Amino acid sequence: MKMRQLGTSDTWVSPLCLGSMTWGSQNTVHEAAEQIACALDHGVNFIDTAEMYPTTPMSEKTLGDTETIIGDWVARSGRRDDVVIATKVTGNGKAWMYGGQDIDAPKIALSVDRSLKRLQTDRIDLYQLHWPNRGSYHFRQNWTFDATTQDKNRVKDNIHDVLQALDEQIRAGKIRHIGLSNESCWGTAQYLSIAARENLPRVVSIQNEYNLLNRLFDLDLAELSHHEDVGLLAFSPLAAGMLSGKYTNGAMPAGSRRTMNEKLSGRYTSRSAIVCDRYCALAHEHNLDPAQMALAFCLTRPFMTSAIIGATNMQQLTINLGGATLELSSEVMDGIQAIYAEHPIPM
Protein backbone atom coordinates (compact mmCIF):
# COMPACT_ATOMS: atom_id res chain seq x y z
CA MET A 1 0.00 0.00 0.00
CA LYS A 2 1.17 3.51 -0.76
CA MET A 3 1.45 5.34 2.56
CA ARG A 4 -0.22 8.66 3.25
CA GLN A 5 1.03 11.45 5.46
CA LEU A 6 -0.82 11.91 8.74
CA GLY A 7 -1.66 15.60 8.49
CA THR A 8 1.42 17.79 8.86
CA SER A 9 3.19 15.21 11.02
CA ASP A 10 6.23 13.12 10.19
CA THR A 11 4.15 9.94 10.44
CA TRP A 12 2.93 7.99 7.41
CA VAL A 13 0.06 5.54 7.58
CA SER A 14 -1.58 3.02 5.28
CA PRO A 15 -4.76 4.07 3.41
CA LEU A 16 -6.61 1.34 5.30
CA CYS A 17 -6.53 1.30 9.09
CA LEU A 18 -7.40 -1.80 11.10
CA GLY A 19 -10.31 -1.10 13.42
CA SER A 20 -10.63 -3.05 16.65
CA MET A 21 -13.98 -2.33 18.31
CA THR A 22 -15.12 -5.99 18.08
CA TRP A 23 -12.04 -7.34 19.86
CA GLY A 24 -13.04 -8.54 23.29
CA SER A 25 -16.71 -9.11 22.47
CA GLN A 26 -17.25 -10.57 19.00
CA ASN A 27 -13.57 -11.50 18.58
CA THR A 28 -11.18 -13.37 20.86
CA VAL A 29 -7.56 -12.56 21.68
CA HIS A 30 -6.43 -15.19 19.14
CA GLU A 31 -8.71 -13.84 16.41
CA ALA A 32 -7.49 -10.29 17.00
CA ALA A 33 -3.87 -11.41 16.66
CA GLU A 34 -4.76 -13.25 13.47
CA GLN A 35 -6.35 -10.09 12.06
CA ILE A 36 -3.33 -7.98 12.94
CA ALA A 37 -0.95 -10.45 11.30
CA CYS A 38 -3.05 -10.57 8.14
CA ALA A 39 -3.35 -6.78 7.95
CA LEU A 40 0.40 -6.30 8.40
CA ASP A 41 1.07 -8.88 5.69
CA HIS A 42 -1.09 -6.79 3.34
CA GLY A 43 0.79 -3.56 4.10
CA VAL A 44 -1.41 -2.06 6.82
CA ASN A 45 0.60 -0.31 9.52
CA PHE A 46 -2.21 1.51 11.35
CA ILE A 47 -4.44 0.24 14.21
CA ASP A 48 -7.25 2.27 15.74
CA THR A 49 -8.78 1.65 19.14
CA ALA A 50 -10.29 3.53 22.10
CA GLU A 51 -10.40 3.23 25.86
CA MET A 52 -14.16 2.50 25.69
CA TYR A 53 -13.85 -0.47 23.26
CA PRO A 54 -15.23 -3.05 22.57
CA THR A 55 -18.62 -1.68 21.53
CA THR A 56 -20.36 -4.73 20.03
CA PRO A 57 -22.05 -4.54 22.45
CA MET A 58 -20.52 -2.04 24.85
CA SER A 59 -20.65 -2.94 28.53
CA GLU A 60 -19.01 -2.07 31.81
CA LYS A 61 -17.73 -5.64 32.07
CA THR A 62 -15.67 -5.45 28.85
CA LEU A 63 -14.65 -1.78 29.02
CA GLY A 64 -10.98 -1.39 28.08
CA ASP A 65 -10.58 -4.98 26.92
CA THR A 66 -9.69 -4.04 23.35
CA GLU A 67 -6.67 -2.00 24.40
CA THR A 68 -5.63 -4.89 26.64
CA ILE A 69 -5.84 -7.31 23.72
CA ILE A 70 -3.66 -5.02 21.59
CA GLY A 71 -1.23 -4.73 24.48
CA ASP A 72 -0.99 -8.50 24.68
CA TRP A 73 -0.15 -8.59 20.98
CA VAL A 74 2.48 -5.86 21.43
CA ALA A 75 4.13 -7.78 24.26
CA ARG A 76 4.07 -11.15 22.50
CA SER A 77 4.98 -10.04 18.98
CA GLY A 78 7.77 -7.58 19.70
CA ARG A 79 6.52 -5.62 16.67
CA ARG A 80 5.55 -2.35 18.38
CA ASP A 81 7.64 -0.30 15.95
CA ASP A 82 5.85 -1.85 12.95
CA VAL A 83 2.53 -0.23 13.79
CA VAL A 84 1.06 3.20 14.34
CA ILE A 85 -1.34 2.90 17.28
CA ALA A 86 -4.22 5.36 17.66
CA THR A 87 -6.53 5.44 20.65
CA LYS A 88 -9.10 7.85 22.11
CA VAL A 89 -10.05 9.44 25.40
CA THR A 90 -13.72 8.94 26.23
CA GLY A 91 -15.91 12.02 26.58
CA ASN A 92 -18.84 12.69 28.89
CA GLY A 93 -21.64 10.17 29.10
CA LYS A 94 -22.58 7.22 31.27
CA ALA A 95 -20.99 7.21 34.70
CA TRP A 96 -19.75 3.62 34.34
CA MET A 97 -17.71 4.71 31.31
CA TYR A 98 -14.60 5.98 33.14
CA GLY A 99 -16.62 8.30 35.35
CA GLY A 100 -18.55 9.92 32.52
CA GLN A 101 -16.84 13.26 33.03
CA ASP A 102 -15.95 15.89 30.43
CA ILE A 103 -12.63 15.73 28.64
CA ASP A 104 -10.33 18.00 30.64
CA ALA A 105 -6.74 18.08 31.89
CA PRO A 106 -7.19 15.62 34.81
CA LYS A 107 -9.19 13.22 32.61
CA ILE A 108 -6.51 13.26 29.90
CA ALA A 109 -3.68 12.63 32.37
CA LEU A 110 -5.51 9.69 33.91
CA SER A 111 -6.71 8.19 30.62
CA VAL A 112 -3.32 8.42 28.89
CA ASP A 113 -1.67 6.47 31.70
CA ARG A 114 -4.42 3.86 31.73
CA SER A 115 -4.21 3.40 27.96
CA LEU A 116 -0.41 3.12 28.03
CA LYS A 117 -0.63 0.43 30.68
CA ARG A 118 -3.25 -1.58 28.81
CA LEU A 119 -1.46 -1.18 25.47
CA GLN A 120 1.88 -2.18 27.06
CA THR A 121 3.70 0.61 25.25
CA ASP A 122 5.65 3.71 26.17
CA ARG A 123 3.88 6.00 23.72
CA ILE A 124 0.61 6.49 21.85
CA ASP A 125 1.19 7.54 18.25
CA LEU A 126 -2.15 9.31 17.78
CA TYR A 127 -4.31 10.38 20.73
CA GLN A 128 -7.83 11.42 19.77
CA LEU A 129 -10.70 13.13 21.61
CA HIS A 130 -13.59 10.71 21.09
CA TRP A 131 -16.33 13.36 20.96
CA PRO A 132 -16.65 17.00 22.03
CA ASN A 133 -17.92 17.93 25.49
CA ARG A 134 -20.51 20.25 23.95
CA GLY A 135 -22.15 17.45 21.98
CA SER A 136 -21.99 16.40 18.35
CA TYR A 137 -24.19 16.10 15.29
CA HIS A 138 -22.78 12.68 14.43
CA PHE A 139 -24.51 9.31 14.85
CA ARG A 140 -27.73 10.64 13.29
CA GLN A 141 -27.87 13.55 15.73
CA ASN A 142 -27.61 15.91 12.73
CA TRP A 143 -31.42 15.78 12.52
CA THR A 144 -31.80 17.51 15.90
CA PHE A 145 -28.42 19.19 16.54
CA ASP A 146 -28.76 22.70 18.04
CA ALA A 147 -25.63 24.80 18.51
CA THR A 148 -27.53 27.67 20.19
CA THR A 149 -27.23 25.88 23.54
CA GLN A 150 -23.45 26.22 23.51
CA ASP A 151 -21.45 28.79 25.45
CA LYS A 152 -18.76 29.89 22.97
CA ASN A 153 -16.32 31.23 25.55
CA ARG A 154 -16.64 28.15 27.74
CA VAL A 155 -15.97 25.92 24.72
CA LYS A 156 -12.88 27.91 23.75
CA ASP A 157 -11.55 27.91 27.31
CA ASN A 158 -11.93 24.12 27.47
CA ILE A 159 -10.17 23.68 24.12
CA HIS A 160 -7.27 25.78 25.39
CA ASP A 161 -7.04 23.74 28.61
CA VAL A 162 -7.23 20.45 26.69
CA LEU A 163 -4.50 21.51 24.27
CA GLN A 164 -2.27 22.50 27.20
CA ALA A 165 -2.86 19.10 28.80
CA LEU A 166 -2.07 17.32 25.54
CA ASP A 167 1.08 19.43 25.18
CA GLU A 168 2.24 18.19 28.58
CA GLN A 169 1.71 14.60 27.47
CA ILE A 170 3.66 15.20 24.26
CA ARG A 171 6.52 16.81 26.18
CA ALA A 172 6.54 13.82 28.51
CA GLY A 173 6.88 11.54 25.47
CA LYS A 174 3.63 9.72 26.20
CA ILE A 175 1.84 10.74 22.99
CA ARG A 176 3.18 11.84 19.61
CA HIS A 177 0.28 13.44 17.74
CA ILE A 178 -3.27 14.51 18.50
CA GLY A 179 -6.53 14.18 16.59
CA LEU A 180 -10.24 14.83 16.91
CA SER A 181 -13.26 12.60 16.42
CA ASN A 182 -16.96 13.29 15.83
CA GLU A 183 -16.08 16.98 15.47
CA SER A 184 -17.55 19.81 13.42
CA CYS A 185 -15.88 22.26 11.08
CA TRP A 186 -16.19 25.09 13.61
CA GLY A 187 -14.83 22.97 16.43
CA THR A 188 -11.84 21.81 14.38
CA ALA A 189 -11.13 25.41 13.36
CA GLN A 190 -11.05 26.44 17.03
CA TYR A 191 -8.48 23.78 17.86
CA LEU A 192 -6.33 24.94 14.96
CA SER A 193 -6.56 28.66 15.70
CA ILE A 194 -5.98 28.34 19.45
CA ALA A 195 -3.03 26.00 18.87
CA ALA A 196 -1.47 28.46 16.40
CA ARG A 197 -2.01 31.44 18.69
CA GLU A 198 -0.68 29.75 21.85
CA ASN A 199 2.03 27.56 20.25
CA LEU A 200 0.25 24.41 21.33
CA PRO A 201 -0.01 21.02 19.52
CA ARG A 202 -1.76 21.03 16.17
CA VAL A 203 -4.39 18.42 15.35
CA VAL A 204 -3.34 16.20 12.45
CA SER A 205 -6.54 14.27 11.83
CA ILE A 206 -10.26 14.06 12.40
CA GLN A 207 -12.06 10.75 12.75
CA ASN A 208 -15.65 11.11 11.54
CA GLU A 209 -18.10 8.78 9.87
CA TYR A 210 -17.86 8.70 6.08
CA ASN A 211 -19.30 6.29 3.54
CA LEU A 212 -21.50 6.20 0.45
CA LEU A 213 -24.57 6.70 2.64
CA ASN A 214 -23.09 9.47 4.80
CA ARG A 215 -21.09 12.13 2.98
CA LEU A 216 -21.48 15.12 5.30
CA PHE A 217 -17.68 15.53 5.28
CA ASP A 218 -17.84 16.48 1.58
CA LEU A 219 -19.03 19.95 2.58
CA ASP A 220 -17.32 22.43 4.93
CA LEU A 221 -15.01 19.88 6.54
CA ALA A 222 -13.58 18.89 3.15
CA GLU A 223 -12.63 22.52 2.55
CA LEU A 224 -11.01 22.82 5.97
CA SER A 225 -9.22 19.49 5.49
CA HIS A 226 -7.72 20.66 2.20
CA HIS A 227 -6.52 24.06 3.37
CA GLU A 228 -5.37 23.04 6.85
CA ASP A 229 -3.91 19.56 6.16
CA VAL A 230 -6.19 17.80 8.64
CA GLY A 231 -6.92 14.43 7.05
CA LEU A 232 -10.00 12.32 7.56
CA LEU A 233 -9.84 8.94 9.27
CA ALA A 234 -13.16 7.55 8.13
CA PHE A 235 -14.98 5.28 10.54
CA SER A 236 -17.79 3.03 9.32
CA PRO A 237 -16.73 3.24 5.64
CA LEU A 238 -19.08 0.29 5.06
CA ALA A 239 -21.90 1.86 7.09
CA ALA A 240 -21.67 -0.76 9.84
CA GLY A 241 -21.56 -3.52 7.23
CA MET A 242 -24.55 -2.35 5.21
CA LEU A 243 -22.44 -1.62 2.13
CA SER A 244 -21.03 -5.14 2.11
CA GLY A 245 -24.43 -6.30 0.88
CA LYS A 246 -24.98 -8.76 3.71
CA TYR A 247 -28.22 -7.03 4.77
CA THR A 248 -29.68 -6.82 1.25
CA ASN A 249 -33.44 -7.38 1.12
CA GLY A 250 -33.66 -7.12 4.88
CA ALA A 251 -31.37 -10.07 5.63
CA MET A 252 -30.03 -10.45 9.16
CA PRO A 253 -27.21 -13.04 9.14
CA ALA A 254 -26.57 -14.95 12.35
CA GLY A 255 -23.87 -13.31 14.46
CA SER A 256 -23.98 -10.05 12.50
CA ARG A 257 -24.16 -6.66 14.19
CA ARG A 258 -27.84 -6.29 13.33
CA THR A 259 -28.63 -9.24 15.59
CA MET A 260 -27.33 -7.12 18.49
CA ASN A 261 -28.28 -3.66 17.18
CA GLU A 262 -31.10 -4.02 14.67
CA LYS A 263 -31.07 -0.42 13.43
CA LEU A 264 -27.25 -0.21 13.48
CA SER A 265 -27.32 2.96 15.60
CA GLY A 266 -29.86 4.59 13.32
CA ARG A 267 -28.16 3.68 10.05
CA TYR A 268 -30.57 0.93 8.99
CA THR A 269 -33.94 2.39 8.04
CA SER A 270 -36.45 1.67 5.30
CA ARG A 271 -35.04 4.63 3.38
CA SER A 272 -31.33 3.88 3.77
CA ALA A 273 -31.73 0.16 3.07
CA ILE A 274 -33.20 0.86 -0.36
CA VAL A 275 -30.34 3.22 -1.29
CA CYS A 276 -27.77 0.77 0.06
CA ASP A 277 -29.22 -1.97 -2.12
CA ARG A 278 -28.78 0.33 -5.14
CA TYR A 279 -25.10 0.82 -4.41
CA CYS A 280 -24.64 -2.93 -4.00
CA ALA A 281 -26.48 -3.54 -7.27
CA LEU A 282 -24.18 -1.04 -9.00
CA ALA A 283 -21.16 -3.01 -7.76
CA HIS A 284 -22.59 -6.27 -9.06
CA GLU A 285 -23.37 -4.68 -12.45
CA HIS A 286 -19.63 -4.05 -12.82
CA ASN A 287 -18.54 -7.41 -11.34
CA LEU A 288 -17.22 -5.76 -8.21
CA ASP A 289 -17.51 -6.76 -4.59
CA PRO A 290 -19.79 -4.16 -2.92
CA ALA A 291 -17.53 -3.76 0.12
CA GLN A 292 -14.45 -3.25 -2.03
CA MET A 293 -16.26 -0.71 -4.20
CA ALA A 294 -17.38 1.23 -1.13
CA LEU A 295 -13.86 1.28 0.32
CA ALA A 296 -12.22 2.12 -2.99
CA PHE A 297 -14.60 5.07 -3.35
CA CYS A 298 -13.59 6.38 0.08
CA LEU A 299 -9.93 6.21 -0.91
CA THR A 300 -10.56 8.38 -3.99
CA ARG A 301 -11.58 11.32 -1.81
CA PRO A 302 -8.86 14.01 -1.70
CA PHE A 303 -9.28 14.54 2.06
CA MET A 304 -8.98 10.85 2.98
CA THR A 305 -5.95 9.84 5.02
CA SER A 306 -7.19 6.38 5.97
CA ALA A 307 -10.43 4.40 6.04
CA ILE A 308 -10.91 2.29 9.16
CA ILE A 309 -11.98 -1.26 8.38
CA GLY A 310 -13.35 -3.74 10.89
CA ALA A 311 -14.12 -7.43 10.53
CA THR A 312 -15.39 -10.27 12.67
CA ASN A 313 -13.86 -13.01 10.52
CA MET A 314 -10.90 -13.44 8.23
CA GLN A 315 -12.98 -13.70 5.08
CA GLN A 316 -14.44 -10.24 5.70
CA LEU A 317 -11.00 -8.84 6.46
CA THR A 318 -9.45 -10.27 3.30
CA ILE A 319 -12.24 -8.82 1.16
CA ASN A 320 -11.89 -5.41 2.81
CA LEU A 321 -8.12 -5.36 2.34
CA GLY A 322 -8.69 -5.82 -1.38
CA GLY A 323 -10.41 -2.45 -1.50
CA ALA A 324 -7.05 -0.71 -1.15
CA THR A 325 -5.87 -1.75 -4.62
CA LEU A 326 -9.16 -1.48 -6.52
CA GLU A 327 -9.37 1.32 -9.07
CA LEU A 328 -12.88 2.39 -9.97
CA SER A 329 -13.72 3.09 -13.60
CA SER A 330 -15.34 6.31 -14.74
CA GLU A 331 -18.54 4.34 -15.36
CA VAL A 332 -18.64 3.18 -11.74
CA MET A 333 -17.89 6.68 -10.44
CA ASP A 334 -20.65 8.10 -12.65
CA GLY A 335 -23.03 5.49 -11.29
CA ILE A 336 -22.14 6.42 -7.72
CA GLN A 337 -22.67 10.09 -8.50
CA ALA A 338 -26.08 9.39 -10.03
CA ILE A 339 -27.28 7.56 -6.92
CA TYR A 340 -25.80 10.26 -4.67
CA ALA A 341 -27.59 13.02 -6.60
CA GLU A 342 -30.91 11.31 -5.96
CA HIS A 343 -30.20 10.36 -2.33
CA PRO A 344 -27.59 12.69 -0.76
CA ILE A 345 -28.53 12.00 2.89
CA PRO A 346 -30.35 8.66 3.05
CA MET A 347 -29.66 8.03 6.73
C-alpha positions as CSV (number, residue, x, y, z in Angstrom):
1,M,0.0,0.0,0.0
2,K,1.2,3.5,-0.8
3,M,1.5,5.3,2.6
4,R,-0.2,8.7,3.2
5,Q,1.0,11.4,5.5
6,L,-0.8,11.9,8.7
7,G,-1.7,15.6,8.5
8,T,1.4,17.8,8.9
9,S,3.2,15.2,11.0
10,D,6.2,13.1,10.2
11,T,4.2,9.9,10.4
12,W,2.9,8.0,7.4
13,V,0.1,5.5,7.6
14,S,-1.6,3.0,5.3
15,P,-4.8,4.1,3.4
16,L,-6.6,1.3,5.3
17,C,-6.5,1.3,9.1
18,L,-7.4,-1.8,11.1
19,G,-10.3,-1.1,13.4
20,S,-10.6,-3.1,16.6
21,M,-14.0,-2.3,18.3
22,T,-15.1,-6.0,18.1
23,W,-12.0,-7.3,19.9
24,G,-13.0,-8.5,23.3
25,S,-16.7,-9.1,22.5
26,Q,-17.2,-10.6,19.0
27,N,-13.6,-11.5,18.6
28,T,-11.2,-13.4,20.9
29,V,-7.6,-12.6,21.7
30,H,-6.4,-15.2,19.1
31,E,-8.7,-13.8,16.4
32,A,-7.5,-10.3,17.0
33,A,-3.9,-11.4,16.7
34,E,-4.8,-13.2,13.5
35,Q,-6.4,-10.1,12.1
36,I,-3.3,-8.0,12.9
37,A,-0.9,-10.4,11.3
38,C,-3.1,-10.6,8.1
39,A,-3.3,-6.8,8.0
40,L,0.4,-6.3,8.4
41,D,1.1,-8.9,5.7
42,H,-1.1,-6.8,3.3
43,G,0.8,-3.6,4.1
44,V,-1.4,-2.1,6.8
45,N,0.6,-0.3,9.5
46,F,-2.2,1.5,11.3
47,I,-4.4,0.2,14.2
48,D,-7.3,2.3,15.7
49,T,-8.8,1.7,19.1
50,A,-10.3,3.5,22.1
51,E,-10.4,3.2,25.9
52,M,-14.2,2.5,25.7
53,Y,-13.8,-0.5,23.3
54,P,-15.2,-3.0,22.6
55,T,-18.6,-1.7,21.5
56,T,-20.4,-4.7,20.0
57,P,-22.0,-4.5,22.4
58,M,-20.5,-2.0,24.9
59,S,-20.7,-2.9,28.5
60,E,-19.0,-2.1,31.8
61,K,-17.7,-5.6,32.1
62,T,-15.7,-5.4,28.9
63,L,-14.6,-1.8,29.0
64,G,-11.0,-1.4,28.1
65,D,-10.6,-5.0,26.9
66,T,-9.7,-4.0,23.3
67,E,-6.7,-2.0,24.4
68,T,-5.6,-4.9,26.6
69,I,-5.8,-7.3,23.7
70,I,-3.7,-5.0,21.6
71,G,-1.2,-4.7,24.5
72,D,-1.0,-8.5,24.7
73,W,-0.1,-8.6,21.0
74,V,2.5,-5.9,21.4
75,A,4.1,-7.8,24.3
76,R,4.1,-11.2,22.5
77,S,5.0,-10.0,19.0
78,G,7.8,-7.6,19.7
79,R,6.5,-5.6,16.7
80,R,5.5,-2.4,18.4
81,D,7.6,-0.3,16.0
82,D,5.9,-1.8,13.0
83,V,2.5,-0.2,13.8
84,V,1.1,3.2,14.3
85,I,-1.3,2.9,17.3
86,A,-4.2,5.4,17.7
87,T,-6.5,5.4,20.7
88,K,-9.1,7.8,22.1
89,V,-10.0,9.4,25.4
90,T,-13.7,8.9,26.2
91,G,-15.9,12.0,26.6
92,N,-18.8,12.7,28.9
93,G,-21.6,10.2,29.1
94,K,-22.6,7.2,31.3
95,A,-21.0,7.2,34.7
96,W,-19.7,3.6,34.3
97,M,-17.7,4.7,31.3
98,Y,-14.6,6.0,33.1
99,G,-16.6,8.3,35.3
100,G,-18.6,9.9,32.5
101,Q,-16.8,13.3,33.0
102,D,-16.0,15.9,30.4
103,I,-12.6,15.7,28.6
104,D,-10.3,18.0,30.6
105,A,-6.7,18.1,31.9
106,P,-7.2,15.6,34.8
107,K,-9.2,13.2,32.6
108,I,-6.5,13.3,29.9
109,A,-3.7,12.6,32.4
110,L,-5.5,9.7,33.9
111,S,-6.7,8.2,30.6
112,V,-3.3,8.4,28.9
113,D,-1.7,6.5,31.7
114,R,-4.4,3.9,31.7
115,S,-4.2,3.4,28.0
116,L,-0.4,3.1,28.0
117,K,-0.6,0.4,30.7
118,R,-3.2,-1.6,28.8
119,L,-1.5,-1.2,25.5
120,Q,1.9,-2.2,27.1
121,T,3.7,0.6,25.3
122,D,5.6,3.7,26.2
123,R,3.9,6.0,23.7
124,I,0.6,6.5,21.8
125,D,1.2,7.5,18.2
126,L,-2.2,9.3,17.8
127,Y,-4.3,10.4,20.7
128,Q,-7.8,11.4,19.8
129,L,-10.7,13.1,21.6
130,H,-13.6,10.7,21.1
131,W,-16.3,13.4,21.0
132,P,-16.6,17.0,22.0
133,N,-17.9,17.9,25.5
134,R,-20.5,20.2,24.0
135,G,-22.1,17.5,22.0
136,S,-22.0,16.4,18.4
137,Y,-24.2,16.1,15.3
138,H,-22.8,12.7,14.4
139,F,-24.5,9.3,14.8
140,R,-27.7,10.6,13.3
141,Q,-27.9,13.5,15.7
142,N,-27.6,15.9,12.7
143,W,-31.4,15.8,12.5
144,T,-31.8,17.5,15.9
145,F,-28.4,19.2,16.5
146,D,-28.8,22.7,18.0
147,A,-25.6,24.8,18.5
148,T,-27.5,27.7,20.2
149,T,-27.2,25.9,23.5
150,Q,-23.5,26.2,23.5
151,D,-21.4,28.8,25.4
152,K,-18.8,29.9,23.0
153,N,-16.3,31.2,25.6
154,R,-16.6,28.1,27.7
155,V,-16.0,25.9,24.7
156,K,-12.9,27.9,23.7
157,D,-11.6,27.9,27.3
158,N,-11.9,24.1,27.5
159,I,-10.2,23.7,24.1
160,H,-7.3,25.8,25.4
161,D,-7.0,23.7,28.6
162,V,-7.2,20.4,26.7
163,L,-4.5,21.5,24.3
164,Q,-2.3,22.5,27.2
165,A,-2.9,19.1,28.8
166,L,-2.1,17.3,25.5
167,D,1.1,19.4,25.2
168,E,2.2,18.2,28.6
169,Q,1.7,14.6,27.5
170,I,3.7,15.2,24.3
171,R,6.5,16.8,26.2
172,A,6.5,13.8,28.5
173,G,6.9,11.5,25.5
174,K,3.6,9.7,26.2
175,I,1.8,10.7,23.0
176,R,3.2,11.8,19.6
177,H,0.3,13.4,17.7
178,I,-3.3,14.5,18.5
179,G,-6.5,14.2,16.6
180,L,-10.2,14.8,16.9
181,S,-13.3,12.6,16.4
182,N,-17.0,13.3,15.8
183,E,-16.1,17.0,15.5
184,S,-17.5,19.8,13.4
185,C,-15.9,22.3,11.1
186,W,-16.2,25.1,13.6
187,G,-14.8,23.0,16.4
188,T,-11.8,21.8,14.4
189,A,-11.1,25.4,13.4
190,Q,-11.0,26.4,17.0
191,Y,-8.5,23.8,17.9
192,L,-6.3,24.9,15.0
193,S,-6.6,28.7,15.7
194,I,-6.0,28.3,19.5
195,A,-3.0,26.0,18.9
196,A,-1.5,28.5,16.4
197,R,-2.0,31.4,18.7
198,E,-0.7,29.8,21.8
199,N,2.0,27.6,20.3
200,L,0.3,24.4,21.3
201,P,0.0,21.0,19.5
202,R,-1.8,21.0,16.2
203,V,-4.4,18.4,15.4
204,V,-3.3,16.2,12.4
205,S,-6.5,14.3,11.8
206,I,-10.3,14.1,12.4
207,Q,-12.1,10.7,12.7
208,N,-15.6,11.1,11.5
209,E,-18.1,8.8,9.9
210,Y,-17.9,8.7,6.1
211,N,-19.3,6.3,3.5
212,L,-21.5,6.2,0.5
213,L,-24.6,6.7,2.6
214,N,-23.1,9.5,4.8
215,R,-21.1,12.1,3.0
216,L,-21.5,15.1,5.3
217,F,-17.7,15.5,5.3
218,D,-17.8,16.5,1.6
219,L,-19.0,19.9,2.6
220,D,-17.3,22.4,4.9
221,L,-15.0,19.9,6.5
222,A,-13.6,18.9,3.2
223,E,-12.6,22.5,2.5
224,L,-11.0,22.8,6.0
225,S,-9.2,19.5,5.5
226,H,-7.7,20.7,2.2
227,H,-6.5,24.1,3.4
228,E,-5.4,23.0,6.8
229,D,-3.9,19.6,6.2
230,V,-6.2,17.8,8.6
231,G,-6.9,14.4,7.0
232,L,-10.0,12.3,7.6
233,L,-9.8,8.9,9.3
234,A,-13.2,7.5,8.1
235,F,-15.0,5.3,10.5
236,S,-17.8,3.0,9.3
237,P,-16.7,3.2,5.6
238,L,-19.1,0.3,5.1
239,A,-21.9,1.9,7.1
240,A,-21.7,-0.8,9.8
241,G,-21.6,-3.5,7.2
242,M,-24.6,-2.4,5.2
243,L,-22.4,-1.6,2.1
244,S,-21.0,-5.1,2.1
245,G,-24.4,-6.3,0.9
246,K,-25.0,-8.8,3.7
247,Y,-28.2,-7.0,4.8
248,T,-29.7,-6.8,1.2
249,N,-33.4,-7.4,1.1
250,G,-33.7,-7.1,4.9
251,A,-31.4,-10.1,5.6
252,M,-30.0,-10.4,9.2
253,P,-27.2,-13.0,9.1
254,A,-26.6,-14.9,12.4
255,G,-23.9,-13.3,14.5
256,S,-24.0,-10.0,12.5
257,R,-24.2,-6.7,14.2
258,R,-27.8,-6.3,13.3
259,T,-28.6,-9.2,15.6
260,M,-27.3,-7.1,18.5
261,N,-28.3,-3.7,17.2
262,E,-31.1,-4.0,14.7
263,K,-31.1,-0.4,13.4
264,L,-27.3,-0.2,13.5
265,S,-27.3,3.0,15.6
266,G,-29.9,4.6,13.3
267,R,-28.2,3.7,10.1
268,Y,-30.6,0.9,9.0
269,T,-33.9,2.4,8.0
270,S,-36.5,1.7,5.3
271,R,-35.0,4.6,3.4
272,S,-31.3,3.9,3.8
273,A,-31.7,0.2,3.1
274,I,-33.2,0.9,-0.4
275,V,-30.3,3.2,-1.3
276,C,-27.8,0.8,0.1
277,D,-29.2,-2.0,-2.1
278,R,-28.8,0.3,-5.1
279,Y,-25.1,0.8,-4.4
280,C,-24.6,-2.9,-4.0
281,A,-26.5,-3.5,-7.3
282,L,-24.2,-1.0,-9.0
283,A,-21.2,-3.0,-7.8
284,H,-22.6,-6.3,-9.1
285,E,-23.4,-4.7,-12.4
286,H,-19.6,-4.1,-12.8
287,N,-18.5,-7.4,-11.3
288,L,-17.2,-5.8,-8.2
289,D,-17.5,-6.8,-4.6
290,P,-19.8,-4.2,-2.9
291,A,-17.5,-3.8,0.1
292,Q,-14.4,-3.3,-2.0
293,M,-16.3,-0.7,-4.2
294,A,-17.4,1.2,-1.1
295,L,-13.9,1.3,0.3
296,A,-12.2,2.1,-3.0
297,F,-14.6,5.1,-3.4
298,C,-13.6,6.4,0.1
299,L,-9.9,6.2,-0.9
300,T,-10.6,8.4,-4.0
301,R,-11.6,11.3,-1.8
302,P,-8.9,14.0,-1.7
303,F,-9.3,14.5,2.1
304,M,-9.0,10.9,3.0
305,T,-5.9,9.8,5.0
306,S,-7.2,6.4,6.0
307,A,-10.4,4.4,6.0
308,I,-10.9,2.3,9.2
309,I,-12.0,-1.3,8.4
310,G,-13.4,-3.7,10.9
311,A,-14.1,-7.4,10.5
312,T,-15.4,-10.3,12.7
313,N,-13.9,-13.0,10.5
314,M,-10.9,-13.4,8.2
315,Q,-13.0,-13.7,5.1
316,Q,-14.4,-10.2,5.7
317,L,-11.0,-8.8,6.5
318,T,-9.4,-10.3,3.3
319,I,-12.2,-8.8,1.2
320,N,-11.9,-5.4,2.8
321,L,-8.1,-5.4,2.3
322,G,-8.7,-5.8,-1.4
323,G,-10.4,-2.4,-1.5
324,A,-7.0,-0.7,-1.2
325,T,-5.9,-1.8,-4.6
326,L,-9.2,-1.5,-6.5
327,E,-9.4,1.3,-9.1
328,L,-12.9,2.4,-10.0
329,S,-13.7,3.1,-13.6
330,S,-15.3,6.3,-14.7
331,E,-18.5,4.3,-15.4
332,V,-18.6,3.2,-11.7
333,M,-17.9,6.7,-10.4
334,D,-20.7,8.1,-12.7
335,G,-23.0,5.5,-11.3
336,I,-22.1,6.4,-7.7
337,Q,-22.7,10.1,-8.5
338,A,-26.1,9.4,-10.0
339,I,-27.3,7.6,-6.9
340,Y,-25.8,10.3,-4.7
341,A,-27.6,13.0,-6.6
342,E,-30.9,11.3,-6.0
343,H,-30.2,10.4,-2.3
344,P,-27.6,12.7,-0.8
345,I,-28.5,12.0,2.9
346,P,-30.3,8.7,3.1
347,M,-29.7,8.0,6.7
